């Protein structure tokens, strides 16, 4: 039976350290997940509150289309010409051949 010397104790010690380290990592990961979820919930709450305040102030819920119309109407007054958005459209070519397509980003 007891002829193994101290080898088993060293393995047990290493296992305890690894187990404690893994437990610490797992605890930190769980905590980070909870913190992230709380942050997400807080941002969602603030966004919802701001949406409700905006709807109460102007009398309707604003959609992306409404915002787009507003910006197209007011952009020339709000933005200097140097900073105004410009359309993006590039011809797609292979070498010196004629365009084979177009790449564009539209609102």
NORHU-V107918 format. One record per helix or strand of 3 or more residues. SS is the DSSP state (alpha for helix, beta for strand). FROM is the first residue (numbers start at 1). LEN is the number of residues. Records with the same first field share a line. If there is no record, write none. Layout:
SS->FROM-LEN + FROM-LEN
This chain:
alpha->7-52 + 64-15 + 81-3
beta->88-5 + 101-5
